[in-house]
């Protein structure tokens, strides 16, 4: 099989004018460079601007820079980030994940932590608690970095929020990867879900709200 037969998937986050035809124009521009759009997810919309995540396939050997050039050839379109992506967007699995947690609550926290990154397009997730020695991990997704943090100043956490990935409490390796961070209480302020997105893009307000909503639902069926 020739190398041309292989494709690579990328996740592109674009800001575009929220008007009819713009997304279609972007799709056409991407098609002209040989990129196939696999899925589209609306992240946020308001003020005449839409934030969309597109998963696209690009023939192997083509640099992802061509995706940026093609998308931004459309008037008013800006690319926030491009990164490799495995699979397709899994943004409508919330109900399935909640059901999976509810089926076996004793393992629910681990199941939830593993499933969250697939839904909100994060690289990893950890759940933090505390004991006499301070803040520690309760569970973590398989892709979570081994590097541990010292006691973060925002713990316990009262409400879902975006965190500054360049503050002193953030491990150096996370900072080097340009990791965007968001967190939400998981039923109580001293049990916190922390998610990381190495290389970005930044978490939007709508994504943080979605994370908080999902955590609120799941916390009802999780044991204390």
ROMAR-118211 format. One line per 5 residues: their letters; for each residue z, y, x of N, C-alpha, C. Coordinates in nm, 3 decimals. Layout:
N
a) Z Y X Z Y X Z Y X  ...
END
This chain:
224
xxxxx) 0.000 -0.120 0.086 0.000 0.000 0.000 0.000 0.124 0.088  -0.084 0.219 0.059 -0.093 0.339 0.141 0.025 0.430 0.117  0.053 0.516 0.215 0.164 0.609 0.202 0.144 0.705 0.086  0.017 0.732 0.052 -0.011 0.827 -0.055 0.040 0.776 -0.189  0.065 0.644 -0.200 0.108 0.587 -0.328 0.255 0.616 -0.355
xxxxx) 0.329 0.656 -0.252 0.471 0.680 -0.269 0.496 0.824 -0.316  0.602 0.839 -0.394 0.641 0.972 -0.439 0.789 0.994 -0.411  0.829 1.120 -0.405 0.968 1.159 -0.384 1.008 1.251 -0.499  1.129 1.230 -0.551 1.176 1.312 -0.663 1.261 1.429 -0.612  1.243 1.544 -0.675 1.321 1.662 -0.643 1.374 1.724 -0.772
xxxxx) 1.491 1.785 -0.760 1.547 1.864 -0.869 1.526 2.011 -0.836  1.458 2.081 -0.923 1.431 2.224 -0.903 1.506 2.302 -1.011  1.583 2.400 -0.970 1.646 2.489 -1.068 1.571 2.621 -1.064  1.518 2.661 -1.180 1.438 2.783 -1.187 1.498 2.881 -1.287  1.485 3.008 -1.254 1.513 3.116 -1.349 1.378 3.168 -1.396
xxxxx) 1.362 3.178 -1.527 1.233 3.225 -1.578 1.252 3.308 -1.703  1.158 3.398 -1.728 1.165 3.477 -1.851 1.165 3.383 -1.972  1.256 3.408 -2.065 1.269 3.322 -2.183 1.169 3.366 -2.289  1.043 3.333 -2.263 0.938 3.367 -2.359 0.838 3.252 -2.366  0.771 3.237 -2.478 0.678 3.125 -2.496 0.572 3.123 -2.387
xxxxx) 0.543 3.004 -2.339 0.435 2.986 -2.244 0.474 2.988 -2.098  0.593 3.043 -2.067 0.631 3.054 -1.925 0.655 2.917 -1.863  0.731 2.834 -1.932 0.757 2.701 -1.877 0.628 2.621 -1.865  0.540 2.637 -1.961 0.411 2.569 -1.953 0.329 2.615 -1.835  0.337 2.745 -1.805 0.265 2.798 -1.689 0.321 2.742 -1.559
xxxxx) 0.454 2.727 -1.554 0.518 2.668 -1.436 0.473 2.523 -1.421  0.471 2.450 -1.534 0.428 2.310 -1.530 0.284 2.298 -1.479  0.199 2.388 -1.524 0.059 2.386 -1.479 0.047 2.414 -1.330  0.126 2.511 -1.283 0.123 2.547 -1.141 0.172 2.430 -1.055  0.274 2.360 -1.104 0.324 2.244 -1.030 0.222 2.130 -1.033
xxxxx) 0.156 2.115 -1.146 0.054 2.011 -1.158 -0.061 2.031 -1.062  -0.094 2.158 -1.035 -0.205 2.188 -0.945 -0.179 2.145 -0.802  -0.050 2.130 -0.765 -0.019 2.086 -0.628 0.014 1.936 -0.626  -0.009 1.868 -0.739 0.012 1.724 -0.744 0.151 1.681 -0.783  0.232 1.774 -0.835 0.368 1.740 -0.877 0.369 1.701 -1.025
xxxxx) 0.441 1.594 -1.056 0.457 1.550 -1.194 0.598 1.582 -1.242  0.611 1.648 -1.357 0.743 1.678 -1.414 0.792 1.556 -1.492  0.909 1.504 -1.453 0.967 1.388 -1.521 1.057 1.428 -1.637  1.129 1.539 -1.620 1.220 1.583 -1.726 1.258 1.728 -1.706  1.301 1.790 -1.816 1.343 1.930 -1.815 1.475 1.941 -1.890
xxxxx) 1.569 2.014 -1.833 1.699 2.035 -1.898 1.730 2.184 -1.898  1.760 2.240 -2.014 1.799 2.380 -2.023 1.947 2.391 -1.985  1.974 2.462 -1.876 2.111 2.479 -1.828 2.180 2.595 -1.899  2.108 2.705 -1.911 2.167 2.826 -1.966 2.056 2.915 -2.020  2.088 2.991 -2.122 1.988 3.079 -2.181 2.058 3.203 -2.237
xxxxx) 2.002 3.319 -2.209 2.062 3.442 -2.259 2.008 3.563 -2.186  2.009 3.678 -2.254 1.962 3.801 -2.192 1.816 3.798 -2.155  1.737 3.717 -2.227 1.595 3.711 -2.198 1.558 3.624 -2.080  1.658 3.551 -2.026 1.634 3.465 -1.909 1.681 3.324 -1.940  1.605 3.226 -1.896 1.642 3.085 -1.910 1.663 3.026 -1.771
xxxxx) 1.763 2.940 -1.758 1.786 2.863 -1.636 1.754 2.719 -1.670  1.654 2.662 -1.607 1.611 2.525 -1.635 1.618 2.439 -1.509  1.655 2.314 -1.529 1.647 2.215 -1.422 1.528 2.125 -1.449  1.441 2.112 -1.351 1.324 2.026 -1.363 1.333 1.915 -1.258  1.315 1.792 -1.301 1.299 1.682 -1.206 1.150 1.656 -1.192
xxxxx) 1.101 1.663 -1.068 0.959 1.645 -1.044 0.937 1.540 -0.936  0.824 1.474 -0.943 0.780 1.382 -0.839 0.672 1.450 -0.757  0.682 1.435 -0.626 0.585 1.494 -0.534 0.535 1.384 -0.442  0.405 1.378 -0.417 0.354 1.275 -0.326 0.425 1.279 -0.191  0.457 1.162 -0.138 0.525 1.152 -0.009 0.446 1.227 0.099
xxxxx) 0.519 1.300 0.181 0.454 1.375 0.288 0.436 1.522 0.255  0.444 1.556 0.126 0.434 1.698 0.088 0.571 1.763 0.104  0.576 1.880 0.165 0.702 1.949 0.185 0.748 2.013 0.054  0.879 2.012 0.026 0.928 2.070 -0.099 0.903 2.220 -0.111  0.872 2.285 0.002 0.842 2.428 -0.003 0.725 2.458 -0.097
xxxxx) 0.632 2.363 -0.110 0.517 2.387 -0.197 0.560 2.401 -0.343  0.672 2.336 -0.379 0.724 2.348 -0.515 0.770 2.491 -0.542  0.837 2.550 -0.443 0.885 2.687 -0.458 0.767 2.783 -0.472  0.669 2.767 -0.383 0.552 2.854 -0.385 0.479 2.845 -0.518  0.461 2.722 -0.568 0.389 2.704 -0.693 0.464 2.765 -0.810
xxxxx) 0.594 2.735 -0.821 0.673 2.786 -0.934 0.679 2.938 -0.934  0.699 2.996 -0.815 0.715 3.141 -0.807 0.582 3.216 -0.811  0.473 3.140 -0.820 0.343 3.206 -0.840 0.331 3.260 -0.982  0.420 3.214 -1.071 0.422 3.263 -1.209 0.510 3.386 -1.216  0.460 3.491 -1.277 0.530 3.619 -1.283 0.669 3.605 -1.344
xxxxx) 0.770 3.656 -1.272 0.906 3.657 -1.323 0.986 3.532 -1.295  0.926 3.430 -1.233 0.995 3.304 -1.206 1.057 3.307 -1.068  1.183 3.265 -1.058 1.252 3.253 -0.931 1.312 3.114 -0.919  1.302 3.054 -0.802 1.360 2.922 -0.777 1.498 2.940 -0.715  1.600 2.887 -0.781 1.737 2.895 -0.729 1.760 2.794 -0.618
xxxxx) 1.709 2.673 -0.637 1.735 2.566 -0.540 1.638 2.452 -0.561  1.612 2.380 -0.453 1.534 2.256 -0.457 1.610 2.153 -0.374  1.633 2.036 -0.430 1.699 1.932 -0.351 1.648 1.796 -0.393  1.653 1.697 -0.302 1.612 1.561 -0.337 1.695 1.510 -0.452  1.635 1.428 -0.535 1.707 1.378 -0.653 1.670 1.233 -0.678
xxxxx) 1.771 1.150 -0.698 1.749 1.008 -0.726 1.761 0.985 -0.876  1.658 0.932 -0.936 1.663 0.905 -1.080 1.614 1.023 -1.161  1.648 1.023 -1.289 1.610 1.132 -1.378 1.736 1.195 -1.433  1.721 1.310 -1.493 1.836 1.379 -1.550 1.904 1.290 -1.654  2.037 1.285 -1.646 2.115 1.199 -1.733 2.213 1.284 -1.814
xxxxx) 2.160 1.388 -1.874 2.246 1.490 -1.933 2.292 1.457 -2.075  2.247 1.347 -2.131 2.283 1.316 -2.270 2.364 1.187 -2.279  2.434 1.155 -2.169 2.515 1.034 -2.164 2.661 1.061 -2.196  2.696 1.181 -2.239 2.837 1.211 -2.262 2.903 1.111 -2.356  2.838 1.084 -2.469 2.897 0.995 -2.568 2.913 0.854 -2.511
xxxxx) 2.811 0.807 -2.438 2.819 0.675 -2.378 2.934 0.667 -2.279  2.954 0.772 -2.200 3.061 0.772 -2.102 3.197 0.771 -2.170  3.213 0.852 -2.274 3.339 0.855 -2.348 3.369 0.718 -2.407  3.267 0.654 -2.463 3.287 0.521 -2.521 3.327 0.420 -2.415  3.266 0.432 -2.297 3.297 0.340 -2.188 3.442 0.358 -2.142
xxxxx) 3.487 0.482 -2.137 3.626 0.510 -2.099 3.722 0.454 -2.203  3.688 0.473 -2.331 3.775 0.429 -2.439 3.786 0.278 -2.449  3.682 0.206 -2.405 3.684 0.060 -2.414 3.794 -0.001 -2.327  3.821 0.060 -2.213 3.924 0.008 -2.122 3.996 0.125 -2.057  4.089 0.188 -2.131 4.154 0.310 -2.083 4.224 0.294 -1.948
xxxxx) 4.272 0.175 -1.915 4.342 0.156 -1.788 4.250 0.179 -1.669  4.121 0.158 -1.688 4.023 0.184 -1.582 3.940 0.308 -1.613  3.978 0.376 -1.720 3.897 0.486 -1.769 3.882 0.601 -1.673  3.988 0.632 -1.598 3.981 0.747 -1.507 3.878 0.723 -1.397  3.875 0.602 -1.344 3.778 0.568 -1.240 3.636 0.569 -1.296
xxxxx) 3.621 0.515 -1.417 3.489 0.512 -1.482 3.439 0.654 -1.507  3.528 0.739 -1.554 3.493 0.878 -1.584 3.453 0.952 -1.456  3.532 0.935 -1.350 3.504 1.005 -1.225 3.371 0.964 -1.165  3.336 0.838 -1.180 3.208 0.789 -1.129 3.092 0.839 -1.213  3.114 0.856 -1.343 3.006 0.893 -1.434 2.977 1.041 -1.443
xxxxx) 3.076 1.124 -1.419 3.059 1.269 -1.435 2.946 1.328 -1.349  2.937 1.295 -1.220 2.831 1.357 -1.139 2.690 1.332 -1.192  2.667 1.217 -1.255 2.535 1.186 -1.308 2.500 1.276 -1.427  2.602 1.318 -1.498 2.579 1.399 -1.618 2.560 1.547 -1.585  2.640 1.598 -1.492 2.633 1.742 -1.463 2.559 1.772 -1.332
xxxxx) 2.490 1.671 -1.276 2.407 1.691 -1.158 2.488 1.738 -1.037  2.607 1.678 -1.021 2.689 1.705 -0.903 2.670 1.592 -0.803  2.711 1.616 -0.678 2.701 1.512 -0.578 2.816 1.414 -0.583  2.934 1.466 -0.622 3.053 1.381 -0.624 3.161 1.441 -0.713  3.264 1.361 -0.738 3.377 1.407 -0.819 3.505 1.339 -0.770
xxxxx) 3.616 1.411 -0.775 3.747 1.353 -0.746 3.844 1.403 -0.852  3.948 1.322 -0.879 4.056 1.364 -0.968 4.181 1.381 -0.882  4.244 1.495 -0.894 4.361 1.529 -0.814 4.487 1.528 -0.899  4.595 1.479 -0.839 4.727 1.486 -0.899 4.824 1.533 -0.793  4.954 1.520 -0.819 5.050 1.561 -0.716 5.172 1.470 -0.722
xxxxx) 5.238 1.462 -0.608 5.366 1.392 -0.600 5.455 1.470 -0.505  5.558 1.408 -0.455 5.654 1.479 -0.370 5.591 1.530 -0.242  5.481 1.467 -0.199 5.415 1.507 -0.075 5.307 1.614 -0.098  5.283 1.649 -0.223 5.183 1.750 -0.252 5.065 1.694 -0.329  4.953 1.766 -0.323 4.833 1.727 -0.397 4.766 1.608 -0.329
xxxxx) 4.722 1.513 -0.409 4.655 1.395 -0.355 4.547 1.350 -0.451  4.458 1.263 -0.404 4.354 1.207 -0.489 4.409 1.094 -0.572  4.375 1.095 -0.699 4.407 0.982 -0.786 4.291 0.884 -0.786  4.170 0.939 -0.797 4.050 0.856 -0.790 3.933 0.944 -0.746  3.825 0.880 -0.705 3.709 0.954 -0.657 3.583 0.874 -0.683
xxxxx) 3.470 0.944 -0.698 3.343 0.875 -0.714 3.301 0.814 -0.581  3.210 0.720 -0.586 3.169 0.648 -0.465 3.106 0.739 -0.361  3.048 0.852 -0.404 2.982 0.942 -0.310 3.074 1.053 -0.259  3.200 1.054 -0.302 3.291 1.161 -0.261 3.319 1.154 -0.111  3.324 1.270 -0.044 3.350 1.270 0.101 3.491 1.221 0.132
xxxxx) 3.505 1.162 0.250 3.636 1.111 0.292 3.731 1.224 0.329  3.674 1.337 0.371 3.757 1.449 0.414 3.850 1.494 0.303  3.978 1.506 0.336 4.076 1.550 0.238 4.108 1.697 0.257  4.150 1.761 0.149 4.188 1.901 0.156 4.340 1.913 0.163  4.388 2.024 0.217 4.530 2.053 0.208 4.556 2.110 0.069
xxxxx) 4.680 2.134 0.036 4.714 2.179 -0.099 4.635 2.304 -0.138  4.545 2.292 -0.233 4.464 2.409 -0.272 4.549 2.510 -0.349  4.526 2.638 -0.328 4.610 2.742 -0.389 4.593 2.753 -0.540  4.486 2.695 -0.595 4.461 2.707 -0.739 4.524 2.592 -0.819  4.588 2.499 -0.751 4.647 2.383 -0.820 4.795 2.412 -0.847
xxxxx) 4.845 2.386 -0.971 4.777 2.332 -1.090 4.679 2.433 -1.151  4.586 2.379 -1.229 4.476 2.459 -1.283 4.491 2.474 -1.434  4.483 2.596 -1.481 4.503 2.622 -1.623 4.375 2.612 -1.705  4.261 2.643 -1.645 4.135 2.642 -1.720 4.019 2.611 -1.625  3.910 2.565 -1.682 3.791 2.531 -1.604 3.737 2.655 -1.532
xxxxx) 3.690 2.636 -1.410 3.645 2.751 -1.332 3.553 2.708 -1.218  3.474 2.803 -1.171 3.398 2.786 -1.046 3.490 2.825 -0.932  3.488 2.748 -0.824 3.572 2.776 -0.708 3.486 2.827 -0.592  3.544 2.910 -0.509 3.474 2.964 -0.393 3.472 2.860 -0.282  3.354 2.809 -0.250 3.342 2.703 -0.150 3.360 2.747 -0.007
xxxxx) 3.389 2.876 0.015 3.407 2.925 0.151 3.550 2.969 0.179  3.643 2.943 0.086 3.782 2.981 0.109 3.847 2.887 0.210  3.962 2.929 0.262 4.027 2.858 0.372 4.068 2.715 0.336  4.099 2.689 0.211 4.145 2.555 0.173 4.031 2.453 0.172  3.907 2.500 0.170 3.791 2.410 0.163 3.767 2.346 0.300
xxxxx) 3.762 2.213 0.309 3.736 2.147 0.438 3.609 2.200 0.503  3.612 2.208 0.635 3.499 2.266 0.710 3.369 2.192 0.683  3.376 2.060 0.673 3.253 1.983 0.650 3.191 2.016 0.515  3.274 2.046 0.415 3.220 2.086 0.286 3.149 2.220 0.298  3.210 2.310 0.373 3.151 2.442 0.391 3.018 2.433 0.465
xxxxx) 3.012 2.347 0.566 2.889 2.332 0.644 2.773 2.285 0.558  2.804 2.206 0.455 2.700 2.154 0.365 2.667 2.252 0.252  2.735 2.366 0.251 2.712 2.464 0.144 2.748 2.407 0.007  2.865 2.344 -0.001 2.905 2.275 -0.123 2.954 2.373 -0.229  2.888 2.371 -0.344 2.933 2.448 -0.460 3.039 2.364 -0.534
xxxxx) 3.144 2.431 -0.582 3.258 2.359 -0.639 3.294 2.413 -0.778  3.337 2.323 -0.864 3.389 2.359 -0.995 3.501 2.263 -1.029  3.595 2.307 -1.112 3.709 2.222 -1.146 3.753 2.250 -1.288  3.818 2.150 -1.348 3.871 2.165 -1.483 3.996 2.080 -1.498  4.096 2.127 -1.574 4.211 2.042 -1.603 4.166 1.919 -1.680
xxxxx) 4.231 1.808 -1.654 4.198 1.684 -1.724 4.317 1.646 -1.811  4.329 1.720 -1.921 4.438 1.694 -2.015 4.564 1.772 -1.987  4.589 1.807 -1.862 4.707 1.883 -1.823 4.678 1.954 -1.691  4.748 2.066 -1.663 4.716 2.147 -1.545 4.733 2.074 -1.412  4.820 1.971 -1.407 4.843 1.904 -1.279 4.764 1.774 -1.265
xxxxx) 4.661 1.757 -1.346 4.561 1.652 -1.325 4.425 1.719 -1.337  4.356 1.731 -1.226 4.237 1.817 -1.218 4.116 1.738 -1.171  4.005 1.760 -1.240 3.877 1.705 -1.200 3.805 1.809 -1.115  3.772 1.773 -0.991 3.701 1.862 -0.899 3.564 1.801 -0.871  3.459 1.879 -0.888 3.324 1.830 -0.864 3.257 1.916 -0.758
xxxxx) 3.175 1.849 -0.675 3.107 1.919 -0.567 2.957 1.897 -0.573  2.885 1.999 -0.537 2.738 1.994 -0.536 2.691 2.042 -0.398  2.685 1.951 -0.298 2.643 1.991 -0.163 2.503 2.053 -0.164  2.492 2.170 -0.103 2.363 2.237 -0.095 2.327 2.316 -0.219  2.415 2.318 -0.319 2.389 2.392 -0.442 2.299 2.316 -0.538
xxxxx) 2.252 2.381 -0.643 2.275 2.523 -0.675 2.415 2.549 -0.730  2.450 2.675 -0.744 2.580 2.713 -0.795 2.599 2.662 -0.937  2.723 2.642 -0.976 2.754 2.603 -1.113 2.744 2.726 -1.203  2.668 2.713 -1.311 2.655 2.820 -1.409 2.769 2.811 -1.510  2.793 2.922 -1.581 2.902 2.926 -1.679 2.886 2.818 -1.785
xxxxx) 2.762 2.794 -1.828 2.739 2.693 -1.930 2.773 2.553 -1.879  2.752 2.529 -1.750 2.785 2.399 -1.692 2.936 2.380 -1.684  3.007 2.485 -1.648 3.153 2.477 -1.641 3.211 2.453 -1.780  3.155 2.520 -1.881 3.201 2.499 -2.018 3.175 2.355 -2.063  3.062 2.302 -2.024 3.027 2.164 -2.057 3.122 2.066 -1.990
xxxxx) 3.156 2.095 -1.864 3.250 2.012 -1.791 3.387 2.013 -1.858  3.432 2.130 -1.898 3.562 2.143 -1.965 3.564 2.069 -2.098  3.455 2.079 -2.172 3.446 2.011 -2.302 3.453 1.860 -2.284  3.380 1.808 -2.187 3.379 1.665 -2.162 3.516 1.617 -2.116  3.578 1.693 -2.027 3.712 1.656 -1.978 3.813 1.657 -2.092
xxxxx) 3.799 1.754 -2.182 3.891 1.761 -2.296 3.881 1.641 -2.387  3.759 1.594 -2.411 3.739 1.478 -2.496 3.794 1.352 -2.431  3.761 1.333 -2.304 3.802 1.211 -2.234 3.953 1.205 -2.213  4.016 1.321 -2.191 4.160 1.322 -2.167 4.240 1.267 -2.285  4.181 1.273 -2.403 4.251 1.223 -2.523 4.270 1.071 -2.515
xxxx) 4.176 1.001 -2.455 4.183 0.854 -2.451 4.236 0.802 -2.318  4.253 0.891 -2.218 4.306 0.847 -2.090 4.458 0.832 -2.097  4.512 0.730 -2.032 4.660 0.719 -2.027 4.719 0.828 -1.940  4.843 0.865 -1.964 4.910 0.966 -1.884 4.941 0.914 -1.744
END
